[in-house]
Amino acid sequence: MMKALNPFFVLGTVGVVITAILHVVVALVLSIPTAHKSIFVLYPVFISFLAIGAGQIIKGSKAVSES
């Protein structure tokens, strides 16, 4: 049976993917150069969620393998 995914990991992954798509759309389609600064702020936010979720998954898997 599949375990539920860590919510931080899911939020981080979805956030990075959506931010990357938004960045491509703004850069190529809309050609708004000033929007890059505001989009670059979103990357570290979602990458931190992704790192927290990955750390919790690794910590959980180590606890299961040790017991």
N, CA, C and O atoms as a GROMACS GRO file, in nm:
protein
  268
    1MET      N    1   0.084  -0.118   0.000
    1MET     CA    2   0.000   0.000   0.000
    1MET      C    3   0.089   0.125   0.000
    1MET      O    4   0.191   0.128   0.069
    2MET      N    5   0.052   0.224  -0.076
    2MET     CA    6   0.134   0.344  -0.089
    2MET      C    7   0.111   0.440   0.026
    2MET      O    8  -0.003   0.469   0.064
    3LYS      N    9   0.222   0.488   0.081
    3LYS     CA   10   0.211   0.588   0.187
    3LYS      C   11   0.182   0.725   0.126
    3LYS      O   12   0.216   0.752   0.011
    4ALA      N   13   0.119   0.810   0.205
    4ALA     CA   14   0.092   0.946   0.160
    4ALA      C   15   0.224   1.023   0.150
    4ALA      O   16   0.313   1.005   0.233
    5LEU      N   17   0.236   1.106   0.050
    5LEU     CA   18   0.358   1.185   0.032
    5LEU      C   19   0.364   1.297   0.135
    5LEU      O   20   0.261   1.346   0.183
    6ASN      N   21   0.484   1.337   0.167
    6ASN     CA   22   0.506   1.446   0.260
    6ASN      C   23   0.451   1.576   0.200
    6ASN      O   24   0.484   1.609   0.086
    7PRO      N   25   0.368   1.650   0.275
    7PRO     CA   26   0.308   1.772   0.218
    7PRO      C   27   0.411   1.879   0.182
    7PRO      O   28   0.391   1.952   0.085
    8PHE      N   29   0.521   1.890   0.258
    8PHE     CA   30   0.624   1.987   0.223
    8PHE      C   31   0.690   1.950   0.090
    8PHE      O   32   0.718   2.037   0.008
    9PHE      N   33   0.713   1.821   0.070
    9PHE     CA   34   0.775   1.776  -0.053
    9PHE      C   35   0.684   1.803  -0.172
    9PHE      O   36   0.730   1.849  -0.277
   10VAL      N   37   0.555   1.775  -0.157
   10VAL     CA   38   0.459   1.798  -0.265
   10VAL      C   39   0.447   1.947  -0.295
   10VAL      O   40   0.449   1.988  -0.411
   11LEU      N   41   0.436   2.029  -0.190
   11LEU     CA   42   0.425   2.174  -0.209
   11LEU      C   43   0.550   2.230  -0.277
   11LEU      O   44   0.540   2.312  -0.367
   12GLY      N   45   0.666   2.185  -0.234
   12GLY     CA   46   0.791   2.232  -0.294
   12GLY      C   47   0.804   2.192  -0.439
   12GLY      O   48   0.843   2.273  -0.523
   13THR      N   49   0.770   2.067  -0.470
   13THR     CA   50   0.781   2.019  -0.607
   13THR      C   51   0.684   2.092  -0.700
   13THR      O   52   0.723   2.140  -0.806
   14VAL      N   53   0.559   2.099  -0.659
   14VAL     CA   54   0.458   2.168  -0.741
   14VAL      C   55   0.493   2.317  -0.755
   14VAL      O   56   0.478   2.375  -0.862
   15GLY      N   57   0.539   2.377  -0.646
   15GLY     CA   58   0.574   2.519  -0.650
   15GLY      C   59   0.690   2.549  -0.744
   15GLY      O   60   0.686   2.647  -0.818
   16VAL      N   61   0.793   2.465  -0.742
   16VAL     CA   62   0.907   2.486  -0.831
   16VAL      C   63   0.865   2.467  -0.976
   16VAL      O   64   0.906   2.544  -1.063
   17VAL      N   65   0.785   2.366  -1.003
   17VAL     CA   66   0.741   2.341  -1.141
   17VAL      C   67   0.655   2.456  -1.193
   17VAL      O   68   0.674   2.503  -1.305
   18ILE      N   69   0.560   2.501  -1.113
   18ILE     CA   70   0.473   2.611  -1.155
   18ILE      C   71   0.552   2.741  -1.170
   18ILE      O   72   0.528   2.819  -1.262
   19THR      N   73   0.646   2.765  -1.079
   19THR     CA   74   0.729   2.885  -1.089
   19THR      C   75   0.814   2.882  -1.215
   19THR      O   76   0.830   2.984  -1.281
   20ALA      N   77   0.870   2.766  -1.248
   20ALA     CA   78   0.950   2.754  -1.370
   20ALA      C   79   0.866   2.778  -1.494
   20ALA      O   80   0.910   2.846  -1.587
   21ILE      N   81   0.746   2.723  -1.497
   21ILE     CA   82   0.657   2.745  -1.612
   21ILE      C   83   0.619   2.892  -1.622
   21ILE      O   84   0.619   2.950  -1.730
   22LEU      N   85   0.586   2.952  -1.508
   22LEU     CA   86   0.552   3.094  -1.506
   22LEU      C   87   0.670   3.179  -1.554
   22LEU      O   88   0.651   3.277  -1.627
   23HIS      N   89   0.789   3.143  -1.513
   23HIS     CA   90   0.909   3.217  -1.552
   23HIS      C   91   0.930   3.209  -1.704
   23HIS      O   92   0.963   3.309  -1.767
   24VAL      N   93   0.912   3.091  -1.760
   24VAL     CA   94   0.926   3.075  -1.906
   24VAL      C   95   0.822   3.158  -1.980
   24VAL      O   96   0.852   3.222  -2.080
   25VAL      N   97   0.698   3.154  -1.930
   25VAL     CA   98   0.591   3.231  -1.996
   25VAL      C   99   0.621   3.380  -1.990
   25VAL      O  100   0.606   3.452  -2.090
   26VAL      N  101   0.663   3.427  -1.873
   26VAL     CA  102   0.692   3.571  -1.860
   26VAL      C  103   0.811   3.610  -1.945
   26VAL      O  104   0.811   3.717  -2.006
   27ALA      N  105   0.913   3.525  -1.950
   27ALA     CA  106   1.034   3.559  -2.025
   27ALA      C  107   1.013   3.554  -2.176
   27ALA      O  108   1.055   3.645  -2.248
   28LEU      N  109   0.949   3.448  -2.223
   28LEU     CA  110   0.940   3.430  -2.368
   28LEU      C  111   0.814   3.489  -2.430
   28LEU      O  112   0.821   3.551  -2.536
   29VAL      N  113   0.702   3.471  -2.366
   29VAL     CA  114   0.576   3.513  -2.426
   29VAL      C  115   0.547   3.660  -2.399
   29VAL      O  116   0.516   3.736  -2.491
   30LEU      N  117   0.557   3.699  -2.274
   30LEU     CA  118   0.519   3.836  -2.238
   30LEU      C  119   0.634   3.936  -2.250
   30LEU      O  120   0.611   4.056  -2.265
   31SER      N  121   0.756   3.888  -2.244
   31SER     CA  122   0.877   3.973  -2.255
   31SER      C  123   0.875   4.089  -2.156
   31SER      O  124   0.893   4.205  -2.194
   32ILE      N  125   0.853   4.057  -2.029
   32ILE     CA  126   0.854   4.158  -1.923
   32ILE      C  127   0.983   4.140  -1.842
   32ILE      O  128   0.988   4.053  -1.755
   33PRO      N  129   1.086   4.221  -1.869
   33PRO     CA  130   1.215   4.200  -1.801
   33PRO      C  131   1.212   4.231  -1.651
   33PRO      O  132   1.290   4.174  -1.576
   34THR      N  133   1.125   4.319  -1.607
   34THR     CA  134   1.123   4.353  -1.464
   34THR      C  135   1.058   4.245  -1.379
   34THR      O  136   1.075   4.244  -1.257
   35ALA      N  137   0.986   4.154  -1.440
   35ALA     CA  138   0.918   4.048  -1.366
   35ALA      C  139   1.015   3.941  -1.318
   35ALA      O  140   0.981   3.863  -1.229
   36HIS      N  141   1.136   3.934  -1.375
   36HIS     CA  142   1.233   3.833  -1.336
   36HIS      C  143   1.271   3.844  -1.189
   36HIS      O  144   1.290   3.742  -1.121
   37LYS      N  145   1.283   3.965  -1.140
   37LYS     CA  146   1.324   3.984  -1.001
   37LYS      C  147   1.220   3.927  -0.904
   37LYS      O  148   1.255   3.864  -0.804
   38SER      N  149   1.093   3.948  -0.934
   38SER     CA  150   0.990   3.896  -0.844
   38SER      C  151   0.977   3.744  -0.855
   38SER      O  152   0.944   3.678  -0.757
   39ILE      N  153   1.003   3.690  -0.972
   39ILE     CA  154   0.996   3.545  -0.989
   39ILE      C  155   1.114   3.477  -0.920
   39ILE      O  156   1.098   3.369  -0.863
   40PHE      N  157   1.232   3.539  -0.925
   40PHE     CA  158   1.350   3.479  -0.861
   40PHE      C  159   1.333   3.468  -0.710
   40PHE      O  160   1.401   3.387  -0.647
   41VAL      N  161   1.245   3.546  -0.651
   41VAL     CA  162   1.219   3.537  -0.507
   41VAL      C  163   1.144   3.408  -0.476
   41VAL      O  164   1.161   3.352  -0.367
   42LEU      N  165   1.063   3.361  -0.567
   42LEU     CA  166   0.982   3.241  -0.543
   42LEU      C  167   1.064   3.112  -0.542
   42LEU      O  168   1.029   3.018  -0.470
   43TYR      N  169   1.172   3.106  -0.619
   43TYR     CA  170   1.252   2.984  -0.625
   43TYR      C  171   1.306   2.941  -0.489
   43TYR      O  172   1.287   2.826  -0.452
   44PRO      N  173   1.373   3.027  -0.412
   44PRO     CA  174   1.424   2.982  -0.282
   44PRO      C  175   1.315   2.941  -0.184
   44PRO      O  176   1.336   2.853  -0.100
   45VAL      N  177   1.199   3.005  -0.194
   45VAL     CA  178   1.089   2.969  -0.105
   45VAL      C  179   1.046   2.825  -0.129
   45VAL      O  180   1.036   2.747  -0.035
   46PHE      N  181   1.021   2.790  -0.253
   46PHE     CA  182   0.974   2.656  -0.283
   46PHE      C  183   1.086   2.552  -0.271
   46PHE      O  184   1.060   2.438  -0.235
   47ILE      N  185   1.208   2.591  -0.301
   47ILE     CA  186   1.319   2.497  -0.283
   47ILE      C  187   1.340   2.466  -0.135
   47ILE      O  188   1.379   2.355  -0.101
   48SER      N  189   1.316   2.563  -0.048
   48SER     CA  190   1.326   2.536   0.096
   48SER      C  191   1.217   2.438   0.140
   48SER      O  192   1.244   2.350   0.221
   49PHE      N  193   1.094   2.452   0.090
   49PHE     CA  194   0.989   2.356   0.120
   49PHE      C  195   1.029   2.216   0.070
   49PHE      O  196   1.008   2.116   0.139
   50LEU      N  197   1.086   2.211  -0.049
   50LEU     CA  198   1.130   2.085  -0.106
   50LEU      C  199   1.239   2.022  -0.022
   50LEU      O  200   1.238   1.900  -0.001
   51ALA      N  201   1.333   2.101   0.026
   51ALA     CA  202   1.442   2.049   0.110
   51ALA      C  203   1.390   2.000   0.245
   51ALA      O  204   1.434   1.896   0.294
   52ILE      N  205   1.297   2.074   0.305
   52ILE     CA  206   1.239   2.031   0.432
   52ILE      C  207   1.166   1.898   0.415
   52ILE      O  208   1.182   1.808   0.496
   53GLY      N  209   1.088   1.887   0.310
   53GLY     CA  210   1.016   1.763   0.284
   53GLY      C  211   1.109   1.646   0.256
   53GLY      O  212   1.086   1.536   0.306
   54ALA      N  213   1.213   1.670   0.178
   54ALA     CA  214   1.310   1.563   0.150
   54ALA      C  215   1.381   1.521   0.277
   54ALA      O  216   1.405   1.402   0.298
   55GLY      N  217   1.416   1.617   0.362
   55GLY     CA  218   1.480   1.584   0.489
   55GLY      C  219   1.391   1.502   0.579
   55GLY      O  220   1.438   1.409   0.645
   56GLN      N  221   1.263   1.535   0.583
   56GLN     CA  222   1.169   1.457   0.664
   56GLN      C  223   1.150   1.317   0.609
   56GLN      O  224   1.136   1.222   0.685
   57ILE      N  225   1.150   1.303   0.477
   57ILE     CA  226   1.136   1.170   0.417
   57ILE      C  227   1.260   1.086   0.448
   57ILE      O  228   1.247   0.968   0.482
   58ILE      N  229   1.378   1.144   0.435
   58ILE     CA  230   1.502   1.072   0.464
   58ILE      C  231   1.508   1.034   0.613
   58ILE      O  232   1.545   0.922   0.648
   59LYS      N  233   1.471   1.128   0.698
   59LYS     CA  234   1.471   1.101   0.842
   59LYS      C  235   1.373   0.989   0.874
   59LYS      O  236   1.404   0.902   0.956
   60GLY      N  237   1.257   0.989   0.814
   60GLY     CA  238   1.158   0.885   0.836
   60GLY      C  239   1.203   0.749   0.786
   60GLY      O  240   1.178   0.647   0.850
   61SER      N  241   1.271   0.747   0.670
   61SER     CA  242   1.317   0.620   0.617
   61SER      C  243   1.433   0.562   0.700
   61SER      O  244   1.446   0.440   0.712
   62LYS      N  245   1.515   0.648   0.757
   62LYS     CA  246   1.622   0.601   0.844
   62LYS      C  247   1.566   0.543   0.972
   62LYS      O  248   1.617   0.442   1.022
   63ALA      N  249   1.460   0.605   1.026
   63ALA     CA  250   1.399   0.555   1.148
   63ALA      C  251   1.334   0.419   1.126
   63ALA      O  252   1.337   0.334   1.214
   64VAL      N  253   1.276   0.399   1.010
   64VAL     CA  254   1.212   0.271   0.978
   64VAL      C  255   1.317   0.163   0.959
   64VAL      O  256   1.299   0.050   1.005
   65SER      N  257   1.428   0.196   0.890
   65SER     CA  258   1.530   0.095   0.863
   65SER      C  259   1.608   0.057   0.990
   65SER      O  260   1.659  -0.055   0.999
   66GLU      N  261   1.617   0.147   1.087
   66GLU     CA  262   1.690   0.117   1.210
   66GLU      C  263   1.609   0.031   1.305
   66GLU      O  264   1.666  -0.040   1.388
   67SER      N  265   1.479   0.035   1.296
   67SER     CA  266   1.397  -0.043   1.390
   67SER      C  267   1.364  -0.182   1.341
   67SER      O  268   1.296  -0.258   1.410
   0.00000   0.00000   0.00000
